[in-house]
Amino acid sequence: MCCTHIHPHAVEAEAGEPHTVTMNTALREMLLHLAHTGMERDRRLRAQQVCLEMIADEAQPPVRVPTPEDPRIRTLAEAIMADPADDSSLEDWAWRTSMSARTIARAFRAETGMTFTQWRTRVRMVAAVELLGVGMPVGLVAKRVGYATTSAFSAAFGRTMGRPPRHYQPTRV
C-alpha cells in the first residue's frame, strides 16, 4: 500500500469531507515516481499539480445517507446502518416497532427525502464502498450488504453509484 498526503488547501473540497476518487494507471505511476525520485522543487511542484488535476478529473461526489432525526424511526435506521444485510420488509419493521408501515414510510420520506427502500439501498451502497475500498471481493461485499447474487448487487451498485463496483477497489501495485 502507498499513501499520499494532500494538504487540505491544495484541493477545492469541503473540509473534513471524504471523497471517493479513482486511481487510474497514469496517476498511480506519477505518484510512485514522485515517491521514489528526487527532483528539483519547481519540477516536483508541477508534477504534483498534474496529480491534483488528475484526481479532480476523476473525483466522484460522496454518497451521503441522511440519518433520520425522528425518534419513531431513528432506532430502526440505526439498526439498518449497523446491519445493511438485514432484508426485513417495511411490514416487518412496522411489526417490530409497533407502528404502521404507512407511518414508517411517511416518516422516511419526510426525514430523508427518499422512500424506505431507496434509503436502505443508499445505506447498502455506502457500506459496499467501504468494503470494496479495503479490497474485499465483490461477491463477498454483495453478501455482506444484503444481496443474494453478485449480479444483482453489481446492477444496483451501478445504478446508484454510476460505476461498477470494480472501480472502487484498490489498484494493486
Buried (B, 14 or more C-beta within 10 A) or exposed (E): EEEEEEEEEEEEBEEEEEEBBBBBEEBBEBBEEBEEEEEEEEEEEEBBEBBBEBBEEBBBEEBEBEEBEBEBBBEBBEBBBEBBEEEBEBEEBBEEBEBEBEEBBBBBBEBBEBEBEBBBBBBBBBBBBEBBEEEBEBBEBBBBBBBEEBEEBBEBBEEBBEEEBEBBBEEEE
